């Protein structure tokens, strides 16, 4: 272990020889000073200090010294040592963000425990996490290579994400590399699973999970209650790991009653999956029943302009007695401000649906903007950015405000997730071929067969057929499609960006959370 450097400031330092000798024997380096002024000077000139022990009553007030230390190095741990247990002193010290405090005379065992908590806590967590994950690694590999059903795949995915979140906290670079490889193995096996089963699910030939077009009917509508209004929030592109990153924020004001899942249909894009959610039917059926509301990929115009109309029609089909509902899509700041001001008024309805488009815009902006690529360079950073946005969003502000005034139930859903792509695959198509990086629709497509799930009869997958010979191809694992022209340029441009439309655990297995006000 690298030697830890302690700065101990106390005007009675000569009386601390037993403690200092004890720390030296334990492998710590201790630098001593006799005043707050000397402590400040030493910290200014030496950034190698790992922790400060600060006497509260020495010359150069301990609290004043603490304040200056925090101004210079906000994250430097400071332990206040005091003879005085007065409540106001402790409140002042805690308010100034001390890491811990000890009462004189501080016994060696107390000092050692404090150091272990401060310095060794992260290391101990990392070592424990590493050991536990190593034990779990083989179990997960065995599970992934057996014949799992759709429920078991959800459990495998949840386990992987839970380990990912634990490894986030431990900062174990080695474990990150191992987990990354295990996620790749998992997505390879999951892609094979989807390739074997997806069309049978859509055609009703075998038991299937709840999918996008059944989500409201089977998972949301049964929860509606005339006695208590329901707010349904669809956060676009919200992966399971992103939900787990904002769940602690939500749990400050709401109690999680149930956490569930559904599978997004293919393609895992807004045009297909979200329209299917609100219509309560597959894209092919939407096109047949409401041709004026459906545009194929190669047709000009917005592809999600009729979500409210589709929802209204589904509600009419499902409920004998009409329910009151409202639909609100937030795509820019003005919409968000309006929602924040008016959400309380919407709760006169049985169901209030809010579609919030921020995460989708974030993933696309990250592709375009170099600064966002740096801010969200990997899954951990992407989760952090999502959490920061949510905590400061008008949406969360609105939900908290309403929770203070009115009882309601809250449901979070999404339409699909995203995956960070790394592996390019060449595709050749004509001008009518779609531009999405994770799926393509076109005629006479040429592609690497091993990289895709190809659906040559789109109707089998519940999808419209733009042309008689149209084929859909869906990228497996972390693959993204590139045309041969300017191949290297686009390879570098899109590699390591978050995309959606294809087959992966992250894109297809979507969270549902049912909450109630605390």
ZAKEDREN-388319 format. One record per residue (C-alpha): residue in one letter; residue number from 1; x, y, z. Coordinates in nm, 4 decimals. Example, Ala and Ser with C-alpha at 12.3 -4.5 7.8 and 13.67 -1.06 7.14 Angstrom:
<atoms>
{'a',1,{1.2300,-0.4500,0.7800}}
{'s',2,{1.3670,-0.1060,0.7140}}
</atoms>
This chain:
<atoms>
{'x',1,{0.0000,0.0000,0.0000}}
{'x',2,{0.1317,0.3484,-0.0847}}
{'x',3,{0.2369,0.5347,0.2320}}
{'x',4,{-0.0323,0.7691,0.3619}}
{'x',5,{0.0825,1.1204,0.4617}}
{'x',6,{-0.0891,1.2801,0.7632}}
{'x',7,{-0.0555,1.6451,0.8683}}
{'x',8,{-0.1224,1.6752,1.2438}}
{'x',9,{-0.1677,2.0311,1.3779}}
{'x',10,{-0.1706,2.0622,1.7586}}
{'x',11,{-0.0027,2.3104,1.9947}}
{'x',12,{0.0570,2.0235,2.2408}}
{'x',13,{0.2211,1.7980,1.9853}}
{'x',14,{0.4872,1.6826,2.2381}}
{'x',15,{0.2129,1.5110,2.4376}}
{'x',16,{0.1161,1.3029,2.1329}}
{'x',17,{0.4370,1.1014,2.1026}}
{'x',18,{0.2678,0.7654,2.1831}}
{'x',19,{0.0071,0.8242,1.9094}}
{'x',20,{0.2716,0.9402,1.6613}}
{'x',21,{0.4914,0.6379,1.7319}}
{'x',22,{0.1906,0.4082,1.6912}}
{'x',23,{0.1057,0.5570,1.3502}}
{'x',24,{0.4668,0.5298,1.2344}}
{'x',25,{0.4724,0.1601,1.3248}}
{'x',26,{0.1494,0.1147,1.1265}}
{'x',27,{0.3200,0.2557,0.8171}}
{'x',28,{0.1799,0.6104,0.8140}}
{'x',29,{0.3984,0.9197,0.7603}}
{'x',30,{0.3092,1.1981,1.0055}}
{'x',31,{0.4138,1.5625,0.9659}}
{'x',32,{0.3558,1.7744,1.2758}}
{'x',33,{0.2929,2.1501,1.3165}}
{'x',34,{0.1944,2.3510,1.6237}}
{'x',35,{-0.0465,2.6107,1.4861}}
{'x',36,{-0.3200,2.6641,1.2311}}
{'x',37,{-0.0999,2.9151,1.0494}}
{'x',38,{0.1756,2.6542,1.0010}}
{'x',39,{-0.0847,2.4017,0.8856}}
{'x',40,{-0.2089,2.6404,0.6163}}
{'x',41,{0.1453,2.7161,0.4990}}
{'x',42,{0.2269,2.3471,0.4797}}
{'x',43,{-0.0835,2.2615,0.2780}}
{'x',44,{-0.0111,2.5497,0.0391}}
{'x',45,{0.3344,2.4083,-0.0304}}
{'x',46,{0.2587,2.0333,-0.0256}}
{'x',47,{-0.0241,1.8709,-0.2199}}
{'x',48,{0.0801,1.5243,-0.1052}}
{'x',49,{-0.1125,1.5462,0.2234}}
{'x',50,{-0.3801,1.2751,0.2418}}
{'x',51,{-0.5536,1.3702,0.5680}}
{'x',52,{-0.5333,1.6466,0.8329}}
{'x',53,{-0.5749,1.6022,1.2096}}
{'x',54,{-0.6675,1.9458,1.3422}}
{'x',55,{-0.6734,2.0581,1.7070}}
{'x',56,{-0.9755,2.2762,1.7676}}
{'x',57,{-0.8269,2.4985,2.0421}}
{'x',58,{-0.4711,2.5701,1.9200}}
{'x',59,{-0.3416,2.9167,1.8166}}
{'x',60,{-0.4969,3.0102,1.4821}}
{'x',61,{-0.8484,2.8861,1.5630}}
{'x',62,{-0.9180,2.5314,1.4502}}
{'x',63,{-1.2495,2.6286,1.2878}}
{'x',64,{-1.0898,2.9215,1.1015}}
{'x',65,{-0.8070,2.6930,0.9866}}
{'x',66,{-1.0631,2.4338,0.8768}}
{'x',67,{-1.2436,2.6963,0.6677}}
{'x',68,{-0.9208,2.7985,0.4928}}
{'x',69,{-0.8229,2.4362,0.4274}}
{'x',70,{-1.1621,2.3712,0.2659}}
{'x',71,{-1.1206,2.6773,0.0459}}
{'x',72,{-0.7831,2.5535,-0.0765}}
{'x',73,{-0.8583,2.1805,-0.0983}}
{'x',74,{-1.2321,2.1090,-0.0638}}
{'x',75,{-1.1891,1.7308,-0.0859}}
{'x',76,{-0.9037,1.6965,0.1642}}
{'x',77,{-1.0296,1.4926,0.4649}}
{'x',78,{-1.0036,1.6827,0.7949}}
{'x',79,{-1.0482,1.5228,1.1381}}
{'x',80,{-1.1221,1.7715,1.4182}}
{'x',81,{-0.9673,1.6848,1.7571}}
{'x',82,{-1.1216,1.8632,2.0541}}
{'x',83,{-1.1564,1.8641,2.4317}}
{'x',84,{-1.4911,2.0371,2.3948}}
{'x',85,{-1.8075,1.8358,2.3284}}
{'x',86,{-2.0312,2.1424,2.3146}}
{'x',87,{-2.3185,2.0969,2.0682}}
{'x',88,{-2.2727,2.4344,1.8974}}
{'x',89,{-1.9036,2.3583,1.8323}}
{'x',90,{-1.9882,2.0210,1.6804}}
{'x',91,{-2.2568,2.1783,1.4635}}
{'x',92,{-2.0107,2.4424,1.3387}}
{'x',93,{-1.7486,2.1794,1.2617}}
{'x',94,{-1.9945,1.9474,1.0877}}
{'x',95,{-2.1380,2.2403,0.8940}}
{'x',96,{-1.7866,2.3160,0.7692}}
{'x',97,{-1.7716,1.9598,0.6369}}
{'x',98,{-1.5261,1.7896,0.8677}}
{'x',99,{-1.4787,1.4240,0.7796}}
{'x',100,{-1.4762,1.3019,1.1409}}
{'x',101,{-1.3966,1.4205,1.4934}}
{'x',102,{-1.2181,1.2725,1.7974}}
{'x',103,{-1.2363,1.3701,2.1647}}
{'x',104,{-0.9079,1.4189,2.3513}}
{'x',105,{-0.7256,1.2166,2.4598}}
{'x',106,{-0.7613,1.0231,2.1346}}
{'x',107,{-0.6667,0.6575,2.1818}}
{'x',108,{-0.4548,0.4889,1.9125}}
{'x',109,{-0.7354,0.2447,1.8321}}
{'x',110,{-0.9755,0.5360,1.7684}}
{'x',111,{-0.7232,0.7091,1.5443}}
{'x',112,{-0.6605,0.3917,1.3465}}
{'x',113,{-1.0331,0.3305,1.3008}}
{'x',114,{-1.0804,0.6860,1.1730}}
{'x',115,{-0.7960,0.6447,0.9242}}
{'x',116,{-0.9346,0.3129,0.8059}}
{'x',117,{-1.2737,0.4743,0.7457}}
{'x',118,{-1.1266,0.7702,0.5595}}
{'x',119,{-0.8326,0.6301,0.3664}}
{'x',120,{-0.8939,0.2590,0.3396}}
{'x',121,{-1.2708,0.2597,0.2933}}
{'x',122,{-1.2574,0.2854,-0.0866}}
{'x',123,{-0.9788,0.0269,-0.1066}}
{'x',124,{-1.1686,-0.2156,0.1184}}
{'x',125,{-1.4849,-0.1691,-0.0862}}
{'x',126,{-1.2870,-0.2243,-0.4056}}
{'x',127,{-1.1260,-0.5424,-0.2738}}
{'x',128,{-1.4576,-0.6798,-0.1435}}
{'x',129,{-1.6352,-0.5960,-0.4696}}
{'x',130,{-1.3570,-0.7538,-0.6724}}
{'x',131,{-1.3653,-1.0736,-0.4681}}
{'x',132,{-1.7449,-1.1013,-0.4819}}
{'x',133,{-1.7584,-1.0331,-0.8560}}
{'x',134,{-1.4874,-1.2898,-0.9270}}
{'x',135,{-1.7016,-1.5476,-0.7486}}
{'x',136,{-2.0110,-1.4402,-0.9431}}
{'x',137,{-1.8329,-1.4193,-1.2802}}
{'x',138,{-1.8353,-1.7925,-1.3498}}
{'x',139,{-2.1970,-1.8307,-1.2393}}
{'x',140,{-2.3034,-1.5610,-1.4843}}
{'x',141,{-2.1010,-1.7152,-1.7664}}
{'x',142,{-2.2634,-2.0528,-1.7029}}
{'x',143,{-2.6114,-1.8955,-1.6994}}
{'x',144,{-2.5516,-1.7024,-2.0210}}
{'x',145,{-2.4428,-2.0143,-2.2081}}
{'x',146,{-2.7465,-2.2188,-2.1047}}
{'x',147,{-3.0927,-2.2135,-2.2638}}
{'x',148,{-3.2392,-1.9091,-2.0897}}
{'x',149,{-3.5955,-1.7859,-2.1409}}
{'x',150,{-3.6922,-1.4178,-2.1656}}
{'x',151,{-3.7455,-1.3832,-1.7887}}
{'x',152,{-3.4084,-1.5379,-1.7099}}
{'x',153,{-3.2384,-1.3024,-1.9555}}
{'x',154,{-3.3888,-1.0105,-1.7641}}
{'x',155,{-3.2393,-1.1455,-1.4419}}
{'x',156,{-2.8965,-1.1908,-1.6027}}
{'x',157,{-2.9092,-0.8338,-1.7348}}
{'x',158,{-3.0114,-0.6976,-1.3952}}
{'x',159,{-2.7257,-0.8835,-1.2267}}
{'x',160,{-2.4746,-0.7438,-1.4754}}
{'x',161,{-2.6033,-0.3895,-1.4235}}
{'x',162,{-2.6006,-0.4262,-1.0455}}
{'x',163,{-2.2357,-0.5335,-1.0646}}
{'x',164,{-2.1629,-0.2462,-1.2980}}
{'x',165,{-2.3055,-0.0013,-1.0449}}
{'x',166,{-2.1070,-0.1591,-0.7609}}
{'x',167,{-1.7877,-0.1416,-0.9652}}
{'x',168,{-1.8685,0.2267,-1.0328}}
{'x',169,{-1.8413,0.2854,-0.6604}}
{'x',170,{-1.5239,0.0814,-0.6179}}
{'x',171,{-1.3244,0.2470,-0.9003}}
{'x',172,{-1.1718,-0.0877,-0.9939}}
{'x',173,{-1.0246,-0.0467,-1.3428}}
{'x',174,{-0.9393,-0.4170,-1.3632}}
{'x',175,{-1.2966,-0.5180,-1.2847}}
{'x',176,{-1.4267,-0.2714,-1.5429}}
{'x',177,{-1.2290,-0.4490,-1.8131}}
{'x',178,{-1.3569,-0.7905,-1.7055}}
{'x',179,{-1.7163,-0.6688,-1.6812}}
{'x',180,{-1.6919,-0.5071,-2.0247}}
{'x',181,{-1.5888,-0.8403,-2.1742}}
{'x',182,{-1.8668,-1.0187,-1.9889}}
{'x',183,{-2.1250,-0.7731,-2.1236}}
{'x',184,{-1.9953,-0.8415,-2.4730}}
{'x',185,{-2.0361,-1.2162,-2.4150}}
{'x',186,{-2.3844,-1.1578,-2.2753}}
{'x',187,{-2.4931,-0.9515,-2.5761}}
{'x',188,{-2.3572,-1.2126,-2.8165}}
{'x',189,{-2.5613,-1.4847,-2.6438}}
{'x',190,{-2.8660,-1.2561,-2.6154}}
{'x',191,{-2.8491,-1.1762,-2.9884}}
{'x',192,{-2.8561,-1.5484,-3.0655}}
{'x',193,{-3.1541,-1.5835,-2.8316}}
{'x',194,{-3.3449,-1.3027,-3.0071}}
{'x',195,{-3.2552,-1.4431,-3.3488}}
{'x',196,{-3.4096,-1.7787,-3.2501}}
{'x',197,{-3.7229,-1.6471,-3.0816}}
{'x',198,{-3.8251,-1.2975,-3.1908}}
{'x',199,{-4.0360,-1.3826,-3.4964}}
{'x',200,{-4.2102,-1.6617,-3.3043}}
{'x',201,{-4.3045,-1.4098,-3.0350}}
{'x',202,{-4.4508,-1.1679,-3.2876}}
{'x',203,{-4.6386,-1.4425,-3.4701}}
{'x',204,{-4.7750,-1.5836,-3.1429}}
{'x',205,{-4.6092,-1.9218,-3.1875}}
{'x',206,{-4.4598,-1.9318,-2.8367}}
{'x',207,{-4.4845,-1.7604,-2.5009}}
{'x',208,{-4.3548,-1.4059,-2.5270}}
{'x',209,{-4.2646,-1.1244,-2.2885}}
{'x',210,{-4.4735,-0.8113,-2.2640}}
{'x',211,{-4.3598,-0.6015,-2.5596}}
{'x',212,{-4.4011,-0.2389,-2.6630}}
{'x',213,{-4.7437,-0.2771,-2.8233}}
{'x',214,{-4.8835,-0.4502,-2.5106}}
{'x',215,{-4.7190,-0.2293,-2.2501}}
{'x',216,{-5.0107,0.0011,-2.1682}}
{'x',217,{-5.2762,-0.2706,-2.1867}}
{'x',218,{-5.0955,-0.5255,-1.9718}}
{'x',219,{-4.8787,-0.3163,-1.7392}}
{'x',220,{-5.0187,0.0371,-1.7091}}
{'x',221,{-5.3973,0.0381,-1.7545}}
{'x',222,{-5.4564,-0.2259,-1.4808}}
{'x',223,{-5.3023,0.0203,-1.2311}}
{'x',224,{-5.5373,0.3076,-1.3108}}
{'x',225,{-5.7533,0.4038,-1.0163}}
{'x',226,{-6.0498,0.6409,-1.0173}}
{'x',227,{-5.9707,0.7346,-0.6570}}
{'x',228,{-5.6132,0.8398,-0.7273}}
{'x',229,{-5.4777,1.0070,-1.0438}}
{'x',230,{-5.1877,0.8453,-1.2299}}
{'x',231,{-4.8902,1.0264,-1.3825}}
{'x',232,{-4.7166,0.8191,-1.6496}}
{'x',233,{-4.3703,0.9536,-1.7402}}
{'x',234,{-4.2030,0.8171,-2.0512}}
{'x',235,{-3.8341,0.9080,-2.0450}}
{'x',236,{-3.7080,0.8298,-2.3929}}
{'x',237,{-3.3927,0.6167,-2.4297}}
{'x',238,{-3.3901,0.5343,-2.0572}}
{'x',239,{-3.1833,0.2228,-2.0038}}
{'x',240,{-3.2163,0.0081,-1.6924}}
{'x',241,{-2.8813,0.1326,-1.5578}}
{'x',242,{-2.9912,0.4934,-1.6061}}
{'x',243,{-3.3123,0.4223,-1.4188}}
{'x',244,{-3.1079,0.2748,-1.1313}}
{'x',245,{-2.8921,0.5889,-1.1294}}
{'x',246,{-3.1920,0.8225,-1.0858}}
{'x',247,{-3.3884,0.5908,-0.8565}}
{'x',248,{-3.2127,0.7200,-0.5391}}
{'x',249,{-3.3229,1.0728,-0.6313}}
{'x',250,{-3.6819,0.9650,-0.6962}}
{'x',251,{-3.6886,0.7653,-0.3710}}
{'x',252,{-3.6431,1.0846,-0.1679}}
{'x',253,{-4.0071,1.1667,-0.2326}}
{'x',254,{-4.1611,0.8473,-0.3691}}
{'x',255,{-4.1716,0.4861,-0.2522}}
{'x',256,{-4.0987,0.2162,-0.5098}}
{'x',257,{-4.3872,-0.0326,-0.5040}}
{'x',258,{-4.2777,-0.2521,-0.7935}}
{'x',259,{-4.0072,-0.2709,-1.0573}}
{'x',260,{-4.0955,-0.4520,-1.3794}}
{'x',261,{-3.9768,-0.4776,-1.7386}}
{'x',262,{-4.0878,-0.5121,-2.0988}}
{'x',263,{-3.9104,-0.5888,-2.4240}}
{'x',264,{-3.8918,-0.3201,-2.6905}}
{'x',265,{-3.9955,-0.4288,-3.0378}}
{'x',266,{-3.7531,-0.4080,-3.3287}}
{'x',267,{-3.6389,-0.1639,-3.4518}}
{'x',268,{-3.5588,-0.0211,-3.1094}}
{'x',269,{-3.6268,0.3364,-3.2206}}
{'x',270,{-3.8788,0.6036,-3.1312}}
{'x',271,{-4.0641,0.5807,-3.4613}}
{'x',272,{-4.1432,0.2138,-3.4109}}
{'x',273,{-4.1370,0.1380,-3.0389}}
{'x',274,{-4.3038,0.4527,-2.9063}}
{'x',275,{-4.5764,0.4579,-3.1703}}
{'x',276,{-4.6409,0.0920,-3.0841}}
{'x',277,{-4.6686,0.1793,-2.7131}}
{'x',278,{-4.9292,0.4495,-2.7635}}
{'x',279,{-5.1197,0.2730,-3.0405}}
{'x',280,{-5.1297,-0.0596,-2.8592}}
{'x',281,{-5.0466,-0.2306,-3.1872}}
{'x',282,{-4.7528,-0.3225,-3.4067}}
{'x',283,{-4.6314,-0.0749,-3.6728}}
{'x',284,{-4.7823,-0.2829,-3.9564}}
{'x',285,{-5.1251,-0.2641,-3.7897}}
{'x',286,{-5.0868,0.1106,-3.7325}}
{'x',287,{-5.0109,0.1576,-4.1007}}
{'x',288,{-5.3150,-0.0496,-4.2018}}
{'x',289,{-5.5598,0.1035,-3.9538}}
{'x',290,{-5.4375,0.4639,-3.9524}}
{'x',291,{-5.2483,0.5111,-4.2811}}
{'x',292,{-5.2648,0.8896,-4.2487}}
{'x',293,{-5.0712,0.8699,-3.9186}}
{'x',294,{-4.7851,0.6457,-4.0329}}
{'x',295,{-4.4849,0.7474,-4.2402}}
{'x',296,{-4.2255,0.4949,-4.3558}}
{'x',297,{-3.8563,0.5670,-4.2965}}
{'x',298,{-3.8011,0.6927,-4.6511}}
{'x',299,{-4.0974,0.9330,-4.6436}}
{'x',300,{-4.0547,1.2956,-4.5432}}
{'x',301,{-4.2122,1.4321,-4.2280}}
{'x',302,{-4.2158,1.3755,-3.8518}}
{'x',303,{-4.2563,1.0120,-3.7551}}
{'x',304,{-4.4053,1.0664,-3.4079}}
{'x',305,{-4.6568,1.3438,-3.4597}}
{'x',306,{-4.9654,1.1362,-3.3747}}
{'x',307,{-4.8818,0.9748,-3.0421}}
{'x',308,{-5.1696,1.1520,-2.8680}}
{'x',309,{-5.4123,1.0459,-3.1413}}
{'x',310,{-5.2948,0.6862,-3.1194}}
{'x',311,{-5.3256,0.6889,-2.7391}}
{'x',312,{-5.6783,0.8307,-2.7609}}
{'x',313,{-5.7819,0.5521,-2.9970}}
{'x',314,{-5.6300,0.2820,-2.7756}}
{'x',315,{-5.8091,0.4174,-2.4686}}
{'x',316,{-6.1372,0.4152,-2.6621}}
{'x',317,{-6.0855,0.0496,-2.7555}}
{'x',318,{-5.9875,-0.0626,-2.4047}}
{'x',319,{-6.2229,0.1213,-2.1680}}
{'x',320,{-6.5984,0.0771,-2.1763}}
{'x',321,{-6.6415,0.3791,-1.9529}}
{'x',322,{-6.4269,0.6648,-2.0832}}
{'x',323,{-6.1391,0.7898,-1.8698}}
{'x',324,{-6.0111,1.1445,-1.8594}}
{'x',325,{-5.6548,1.1754,-1.9817}}
{'x',326,{-5.4101,1.4358,-2.1067}}
{'x',327,{-5.0923,1.3996,-2.3090}}
{'x',328,{-4.7880,1.6297,-2.2911}}
{'x',329,{-4.4665,1.6051,-2.4904}}
{'x',330,{-4.1629,1.7983,-2.3676}}
{'x',331,{-3.9103,1.8622,-2.6434}}
{'x',332,{-3.7649,2.1998,-2.5433}}
{'x',333,{-3.7284,2.4360,-2.2488}}
{'x',334,{-4.0579,2.6217,-2.3026}}
{'x',335,{-4.2529,2.2941,-2.2803}}
{'x',336,{-4.0631,2.2018,-1.9637}}
{'x',337,{-4.1454,2.5354,-1.7966}}
{'x',338,{-4.5088,2.4988,-1.8945}}
{'x',339,{-4.5206,2.1503,-1.7450}}
{'x',340,{-4.3640,2.2733,-1.4224}}
{'x',341,{-4.6270,2.5447,-1.3909}}
{'x',342,{-4.9337,2.3385,-1.4822}}
{'x',343,{-4.8795,1.9785,-1.3708}}
{'x',344,{-5.0964,2.0205,-1.0610}}
{'x',345,{-5.3882,2.1211,-1.2847}}
{'x',346,{-5.3480,1.8104,-1.5001}}
{'x',347,{-5.4191,1.5863,-1.2012}}
{'x',348,{-5.7904,1.6418,-1.2418}}
{'x',349,{-5.7504,1.3677,-1.5058}}
{'x',350,{-5.7412,0.9947,-1.4342}}
{'x',351,{-5.4240,0.9629,-1.6424}}
{'x',352,{-5.1600,1.2240,-1.7250}}
{'x',353,{-4.9018,1.1130,-1.9815}}
{'x',354,{-4.5716,1.3009,-2.0035}}
{'x',355,{-4.3186,1.2216,-2.2769}}
{'x',356,{-3.9791,1.3719,-2.1987}}
{'x',357,{-3.7290,1.3770,-2.4834}}
{'x',358,{-3.4103,1.4840,-2.3070}}
{'x',359,{-3.2123,1.1568,-2.3018}}
{'x',360,{-3.2662,1.0954,-2.6729}}
{'x',361,{-3.1421,1.4468,-2.7473}}
{'x',362,{-2.8456,1.3845,-2.5167}}
{'x',363,{-2.7414,1.0687,-2.7016}}
{'x',364,{-2.7681,1.2395,-3.0409}}
{'x',365,{-2.5933,1.5551,-2.9201}}
{'x',366,{-2.3154,1.3420,-2.7786}}
{'x',367,{-2.2522,1.2051,-3.1266}}
{'x',368,{-2.2286,1.5559,-3.2715}}
{'x',369,{-2.0489,1.7493,-2.9972}}
{'x',370,{-1.6927,1.6737,-2.8928}}
{'x',371,{-1.7396,1.8261,-2.5471}}
{'x',372,{-2.0291,1.5890,-2.4713}}
{'x',373,{-1.8244,1.2941,-2.5948}}
{'x',374,{-1.5774,1.3803,-2.3209}}
{'x',375,{-1.8456,1.4395,-2.0582}}
{'x',376,{-2.0197,1.1091,-2.1372}}
{'x',377,{-1.7287,0.9021,-2.2586}}
{'x',378,{-1.8510,0.5719,-2.1180}}
{'x',379,{-2.1469,0.4141,-1.9373}}
{'x',380,{-2.0444,0.5472,-1.5966}}
{'x',381,{-2.0197,0.9043,-1.7261}}
{'x',382,{-2.3417,0.8645,-1.9275}}
{'x',383,{-2.5237,0.7579,-1.6102}}
{'x',384,{-2.3717,1.0488,-1.4194}}
{'x',385,{-2.4857,1.2974,-1.6819}}
{'x',386,{-2.8372,1.1488,-1.6797}}
{'x',387,{-2.8506,1.1686,-1.3000}}
{'x',388,{-2.7292,1.5291,-1.2962}}
{'x',389,{-2.9831,1.6306,-1.5607}}
{'x',390,{-3.2734,1.4602,-1.3838}}
{'x',391,{-3.1943,1.6016,-1.0408}}
{'x',392,{-3.1941,1.9571,-1.1809}}
{'x',393,{-3.4701,1.9143,-1.4389}}
{'x',394,{-3.8046,2.0968,-1.4455}}
{'x',395,{-3.9633,1.7493,-1.4550}}
{'x',396,{-3.8269,1.6507,-1.1143}}
{'x',397,{-3.9070,1.9949,-0.9753}}
{'x',398,{-4.2661,1.9595,-1.0993}}
{'x',399,{-4.3098,1.6096,-0.9535}}
{'x',400,{-4.1822,1.7246,-0.6134}}
{'x',401,{-4.4075,2.0308,-0.6111}}
{'x',402,{-4.7150,1.8271,-0.6952}}
{'x',403,{-4.6228,1.5598,-0.4395}}
{'x',404,{-4.6437,1.8310,-0.1714}}
{'x',405,{-5.0003,1.9136,-0.2684}}
{'x',406,{-5.1727,1.6051,-0.4021}}
{'x',407,{-5.1639,1.2280,-0.3710}}
{'x',408,{-5.1032,1.0424,-0.6975}}
{'x',409,{-4.9328,0.7342,-0.8307}}
{'x',410,{-4.6284,0.7705,-1.0514}}
{'x',411,{-4.5148,0.5300,-1.3236}}
{'x',412,{-4.1862,0.5605,-1.5114}}
{'x',413,{-4.1444,0.3848,-1.8454}}
{'x',414,{-3.9312,0.4263,-2.1563}}
{'x',415,{-3.9541,0.3325,-2.5233}}
{'x',416,{-3.6122,0.1683,-2.5743}}
{'x',417,{-3.2497,0.1966,-2.4629}}
{'x',418,{-2.9145,0.2581,-2.6303}}
{'x',419,{-2.5833,0.0774,-2.6665}}
{'x',420,{-2.2324,0.2151,-2.7050}}
{'x',421,{-2.1203,0.0924,-3.0488}}
{'x',422,{-1.7658,-0.0159,-3.1266}}
{'x',423,{-1.7667,-0.2682,-3.4120}}
{'x',424,{-1.8273,-0.1458,-3.7703}}
{'x',425,{-1.9967,-0.3614,-4.0357}}
{'x',426,{-2.0196,-0.2782,-4.4061}}
{'x',427,{-2.3593,-0.2414,-4.5730}}
{'x',428,{-2.4368,-0.1562,-4.9358}}
{'x',429,{-2.7787,-0.0188,-5.0293}}
{'x',430,{-2.9506,0.2170,-5.2714}}
{'x',431,{-3.0538,0.5787,-5.2081}}
{'x',432,{-3.3797,0.4698,-5.0469}}
{'x',433,{-3.1963,0.2763,-4.7742}}
{'x',434,{-3.2433,0.4242,-4.4272}}
{'x',435,{-2.9572,0.6032,-4.2520}}
{'x',436,{-2.9933,0.4555,-3.9010}}
{'x',437,{-2.6692,0.2976,-3.7766}}
{'x',438,{-2.8315,0.0011,-3.5973}}
{'x',439,{-3.0959,-0.1054,-3.8492}}
{'x',440,{-3.1543,-0.0650,-4.2203}}
{'x',441,{-3.4581,-0.0936,-4.4462}}
{'x',442,{-3.3982,-0.1207,-4.8181}}
{'x',443,{-3.3977,-0.3224,-5.1376}}
{'x',444,{-3.1118,-0.5453,-5.2479}}
{'x',445,{-2.9143,-0.4848,-4.9299}}
{'x',446,{-2.5687,-0.6382,-4.9136}}
{'x',447,{-2.4394,-0.7066,-4.5634}}
{'x',448,{-2.2340,-0.9368,-4.3421}}
{'x',449,{-2.4810,-1.2131,-4.2526}}
{'x',450,{-2.3138,-1.2961,-3.9217}}
{'x',451,{-2.3590,-0.9366,-3.8004}}
{'x',452,{-2.7355,-0.9052,-3.8457}}
{'x',453,{-3.0802,-1.0470,-3.7933}}
{'x',454,{-3.2292,-1.0170,-4.1426}}
{'x',455,{-3.6078,-1.0100,-4.1908}}
{'x',456,{-3.6874,-1.0525,-4.5583}}
{'x',457,{-4.0623,-1.0675,-4.4974}}
{'x',458,{-4.1271,-0.7596,-4.2797}}
{'x',459,{-4.4889,-0.8556,-4.2168}}
{'x',460,{-4.3677,-1.1524,-4.0086}}
{'x',461,{-4.2093,-0.9007,-3.7730}}
{'x',462,{-4.5189,-0.6786,-3.7656}}
{'x',463,{-4.3462,-0.4151,-3.9788}}
{'x',464,{-4.4611,-0.2210,-4.2884}}
{'x',465,{-4.3021,-0.3003,-4.6212}}
{'x',466,{-4.2058,0.0288,-4.7941}}
{'x',467,{-4.1377,-0.1621,-5.1169}}
{'x',468,{-4.2233,-0.5089,-5.2417}}
{'x',469,{-3.8652,-0.6271,-5.1974}}
{'x',470,{-3.7833,-0.4385,-4.8748}}
{'x',471,{-3.5665,-0.6155,-4.6183}}
{'x',472,{-3.4995,-0.5099,-4.2593}}
{'x',473,{-3.1632,-0.5839,-4.1010}}
{'x',474,{-3.0911,-0.5359,-3.7312}}
{'x',475,{-2.7381,-0.5025,-3.5922}}
{'x',476,{-2.6400,-0.7481,-3.3218}}
{'x',477,{-2.4280,-0.6765,-3.0149}}
{'x',478,{-2.2240,-0.3501,-3.0428}}
{'x',479,{-2.2167,-0.3383,-3.4251}}
{'x',480,{-2.2897,-0.0248,-3.6268}}
{'x',481,{-2.3487,-0.0113,-4.0014}}
{'x',482,{-2.1271,0.1866,-4.2383}}
{'x',483,{-2.1345,0.2376,-4.6132}}
{'x',484,{-1.8085,0.1727,-4.8053}}
{'x',485,{-1.7682,0.5371,-4.9120}}
{'x',486,{-1.5805,0.7472,-4.6530}}
{'x',487,{-1.5658,0.4340,-4.4401}}
{'x',488,{-1.2698,0.5344,-4.2209}}
{'x',489,{-1.4052,0.8842,-4.1561}}
{'x',490,{-1.7439,0.7583,-4.0376}}
{'x',491,{-1.5843,0.4732,-3.8477}}
{'x',492,{-1.3901,0.7207,-3.6347}}
{'x',493,{-1.6856,0.9590,-3.6115}}
{'x',494,{-1.9418,0.7067,-3.4821}}
{'x',495,{-1.7243,0.4622,-3.2898}}
{'x',496,{-1.7906,0.4790,-2.9157}}
{'x',497,{-2.1203,0.6692,-2.9564}}
{'x',498,{-2.4546,0.5657,-2.8084}}
{'x',499,{-2.6951,0.4362,-3.0737}}
{'x',500,{-3.0212,0.2432,-3.0897}}
{'x',501,{-3.2300,0.0452,-3.3359}}
{'x',502,{-3.0741,-0.2982,-3.3051}}
{'x',503,{-3.0477,-0.6004,-3.0777}}
{'x',504,{-2.8846,-0.5750,-2.7360}}
{'x',505,{-2.9765,-0.6146,-2.3712}}
{'x',506,{-2.9426,-0.2390,-2.3269}}
{'x',507,{-3.1799,-0.1521,-2.6116}}
{'x',508,{-3.4460,-0.4202,-2.5714}}
{'x',509,{-3.4914,-0.4877,-2.1973}}
{'x',510,{-3.6658,-0.1765,-2.0660}}
{'x',511,{-3.7559,-0.0768,-1.7082}}
{'x',512,{-4.0984,-0.0002,-1.5636}}
{'x',513,{-4.1220,0.1508,-1.2148}}
{'x',514,{-4.4401,0.1909,-1.0089}}
{'x',515,{-4.4184,0.4455,-0.7276}}
{'x',516,{-4.6364,0.6139,-0.4683}}
{'x',517,{-4.5936,0.9356,-0.2759}}
{'x',518,{-4.4206,0.9018,0.0626}}
</atoms>
